[in-house]
Amino acid sequence: MSMDAPAARPFALDALEVPLIAAPMAGGPSSPELAVAVARAGGLGMLAAGYQSAEALAEQIAAVRSGLRDVERLFGVNVFVAESSPTDTQQLADFRSRWVQAVAALDAEMGEQAAARPLPDYSDDGWDQKIALLVEDPVPVVSFTFGLPPAATIRALQDAGTTVLLSVSSSEEAVEAAAFGPDALVLQGPDAGGHRFTLAQDTAPGTTPLPELLEQTLAALASSHPQLPVIAAGGISFRADAARLLETGAHAVQVGTLFLAAEEAGTGAVHREAVLAAAGDPSSAQTVVTRAFSGRPARALSTPFTEAMAEHEIAGYPQVNSLTSPIRKAAAAAGKRELVHLWAGTGFPACRARPAAEIVESFRGL
């Protein structure tokens, strides 16, 4: 049953000076400092609620509010929709065996640490606590990915004054998501870095180029939700890319990879260095979509580890993520790049170490 948002409801993103969202990047890159810098520059700064507690998220929200206390600017929070069921135990055990072998082949010490990792339990990433926080202490924008939240959750956030965005990766998913009554959709193309927005984790990510995918999606929505704003994401590196998408019908664009190297981003040192090194010599680097780090498809710089695991990946989020996370963190601390999740989109050659405001400014005038 359709749960369309009220017709008179204003669309918050119309207030942006620059129709650009800094993509939420969980695990560190989307720091409060980055969200503030993007917002102050005229775009939409985002925090990533994934992998942190509601208490930690509340602290980050407070930090952003403090950084914006003297200006009227928007910011938002992205939330991972909890998986409906845990991964099959035997499938996870088989993956773990292959994963330990791949890690050990690259680094004996890390291999020993991997072998000591038990099979992790299922986790909903603190879903109830985070939703309660965002309803009780509303932020301007909340986006969801990895699935569709209950329609009642969307309505509760909207009733609290929050603009709600749902993330999709195909025209079929867009039609499904539109029926839940969001204020807008974020449509992700195949060139995006990090996790893909597939609603079901076992769905194979599409390969249709973003401009064509946007046209298909707008056509699919034309009969039932012709006024629903669609935000285009994935592989957008330059103003000209964004301009073409806006001309096609996108309401705004979402950019992630460019902000990985922003001065205010919380990107880990190893990750940042790898992206900048790849940008400095693009012919020596390539990206690949892999499930080896989290169990969900995500685009990253190719490494010997992603190559070794290419035939052994499973759809196993969140347990695969929980299993591999400590080893990835240990590898990052030790500077062992080959075992770190080096998320990056195909637009990585455009990455430069510069202030976030400079990135936003490069899209001004759209």
N, C-alpha and C positions, 0 to 999 in steps of 0.2 A: 504494500500500500504506500502511495506517495506521501511524503511528509515535507512538502515544499515550504520553504521559509516564507514569512509574511511578505506580501508584495511591496509594502511600503518601507521595508527594511533598508536602510542605507548601506552601501557597500564601502567598508572602511578603507580599502586600498585605493579608492578614488582620491583620497587625501594625500597620497604620496606625491612628492615632487618629481621623483624618478620612478617609473613603473617597473621597479626591480626588487626582487626578494633575494636576500642572501640565503642560499639553501641551508637548512639546518643539517649540521654534520655532527653526529653523536660521537662521543668518545674523546672530546677535547677541542677540535677545531672551532666549534661554535661557542666561543667564550663570551662572557658578558661584555668584555671590552670590544669584541668584534661587533656584537649586536648594537652597542651604543654608537660605534663609529659609523656603521652603515645607516642607522636611523638618523643620526645628526647630519649625515650627508644627503639625506632625502629619500633613501630607500627604506625597505622593511628589514630590520635586523631580527634574527631569529635565534632562540635558544633551543637546544636539543635535550629533551627530557630522557631520552634513552640511556640506559645503563647507569642511572643515578637515582638516588632516593628522592622522595617527595621533599624531604627536609633540605637536601642539597639544592634541589630545583628552586625551592622558596628563597634560598640565599642568593641564587643567581638572578632571580626575578627582582629581588630587592636591590641588587647591585645595578641592574639595568635601569630601574626606576630612579636610582640615585644619580646615575650618569646622564639621565634625561630630564632631571628635575627643573631645569631652567628653560626647556624648550617643549613644544607640543609635537611630539614625534611618536610614531607607532612602532611597536615591536611585537613579537609573537613567540609561541612555544610549540614545538613539534613533539607529538607523542606517538610511540609505537603501539599499535593495536595488539593486544595479547593474542597469541596463538590459541586456538580452541582445544588443542590436545597435544600431549607430549609425543616425542619421536619414539618409534618402536625401539625397544631396548636392544634387540639383537642387531638391528640395522646400525644402531649407534655404536655397539661394541665392535662390529666389523669395521666401521669407519675409524674408530679409535686405533685399531691395530695398524691400519694403513697409514694413519696420521703419525703414529709413533715412529714407524719405519722411515717415513719421509723426513721427519725432523732429525732423527738420528743420522741419516745419511748426509745431512748438511752440517750437523754440529753434534758431536757426541755428548757434550754436557747438557745441551738442551734436550737431546733425545732421552737422557736419563730422567730429566725433570718431566718430560711428557709421559714417560712410562709410569711415573708415579701418580699421574692424574687419574682419579676415579671417574666413573661415569657420572655426570652431573644430573641433578634433579631438574624437573621442569620448573620454570619461573614465569610469572606474569609481569615481571618488571615493575611491581608496585602499582599496577593499573588503578585499583580503587583509590589508593591514597593520592595519586597524581590528579585524577579526575576530581576528587573531592577538593583538593587545593585550588584547582583552576575554576571550579564553580563558586567556591566560597570567596576567593580572592582573584577576581577575573582579570585577565590580560586582554589587550585589544584583539589579538588574533591567536587562534589555535589551529594547527594543522595536524592531520593524522596520516600515518602511512602503515604499511604491512597489513592492511585490511580495512574494513568498515566498522566503525564503532556503532553501538546501539543507537537507533534513532532517538531514543529518550535522552541519551548523553548529548547528542548534537543539540537537541532542543533546550536542554538545561543550560548549556553554554551560551546559546543564542539568547535565551531569556535573561542571562546575566550580562548581556551586552557584548558578547564576544563574537567576532566574525570567524566562521568555521570553514576550513578548507579540507577537502578530501583528496588524497593522492591516488592517481591511477596511471596505467601504462598502456591502455588500449581503448579503442572506441567502445568496445563491449563493456569494459569495466566502467567507463565514463557513464554510460546509460544506467548501469546498475547503481553506481554511486549517486547519480543525480536524484534518484527516487528517494534518497534518505534526507533530502532537504538541506544540503549544505549551501553556503553563500557563494562558493566557487569551487572549481576543481583545479588541481595541479596535474597537468599531463606531462609525463616524462618520456622522452625519446630514448633510443638505444645508445646514444653516445655519452650518457650521464655517468659521472663517477660515483663510486660508492654503491649503496644498495639500490636495486631496482624496485619500482613501486608496485610490483605485481600484488594483487589482492590475496592470492593463494600462493604459498611459498613453493609449491611444486609446479607452478606454471612456468613454462619456458619463456623467458623474456622475448618480446618481439624485436624485429630488426627493421621495421618500417622507419625510414628517415623522419625526423621530427616535423618538418614542414608538411609532408604528405600525411603523417599521422594526425596532425592538427586539423587538416582539411577533412579527413575522414571522421574525426570526432565531432567537429562542429556540424557536419552533415547528419551524423547519427543523433545529435541532440536537437536538431532543428524542429522536429515535430512535437517533442514533449517538453523541452526546456530550452527554447531558443534564446532566452535572455540570460542564461546561467553563464557567468564569466569563466573563462578557461585560461589558466596561466601555463605558459609553455616552459618546459625545463629540459635540460640535457644537451650538453655540447655547445652551449652558447658562450662564445669567447669574445665577440666584438659587437660594437653597436650595430653594425650592418646586419649581423645575424638576428639581433633582436628586432630591428626595424622590419625585416622581412616577415617575421612571425607576427608582429603587431598588424602589419598590412593584411596578413592572411585572416586575422580575426582574434588573435590572442589579446587578452586584456592587460597582461603584464608578462614578465619573464622571471624565471628563477635561475640563479647562477650559483654554482657551488665551487667547482675546481679552481677558478680564478682566485677565490678567497682563501684557499689552503695556504698560500704563501703570503697573505696579507700580514702586515706587521702586528696587528692586533689579534690575529687568530691564535688559538691555543694548540695548533698543530704540533705534534711531537717533533723533536729535532731530527730524528732519523727520517720520518715521513717528509718533513719539509725539505730536507737536504736531497732526498731522492727525487721529489717532484721538480725542484729547481735544477738538479743535475740533468734530469730527462728533458726539461725545457731548454737547457743549454745545448743539448745534443740530441734533438728529436729522432734522428735517424738511428740512434742506438737503443731506443726504447719503444715499447709498444704496450698497449693495454689489453687485458683479457677479462672476460666475465667469469667469475669463479664462485663456487660455494664452499671452497676449502677452509675459509676462515670462520664463517658464521652459519653455514647451512642454508643461507638465502643467497640468491644470485647478486653479485656486486662486481662492479668494474674496478680493476686495480692495475697498477703497473705489473707487468709480467716478471716473475722471478723463477729461479730454479724450483722453489717450493710449489708455486702454482702449476708449473709444468709437471712436476712429479705427481701431484694430486689430481690432475685433470681427469683421470679415468676412475677416480675413487670418491668423487663428491656425492653427497646425499642432500636431500631436502630435510634438514634437521635442525632448524632454528626453533627455540633458542638454545637447545642443549649443545649443539656444535659450537656455538659462540662461547658458551660458558666453559666448555672443555678447553678450547684453544686460547682463550683470552689471557690466562696467566703466562703462558709461554710466549705469546706475542709481546706482552709487556716486558718480560724478562729479556727477550731478544732486543727490544727497542732500547732498554737500559744499557745493554751490552754493546749496542751499535751494530747488531747483526741484521742488516737490512733485509737479507733474503728470507727471513722468517717473520717479517712485519707486514701487516695488511696495508699496503701502499695505495689506498684508494685514490683514484684519479680518473677523470673522464678523458675522452679522446682530444679534448682541447687543451691538454697539459702544455703543449709548446708555448701557449700564450702566458703562462704563469711567470710572474716577476715578484721579487720582494719589494713591496711598496705599501703605502698606507691604504686602508680600505676605502677611505674617502676618494682616493684617486681612481680606484676601480669603479666606484659608483659614478663619479664625475664623467668617466669615459662613456657612460650610457645616457647622460643628460640630453634633453632635447628630443627624446623619442615621442 
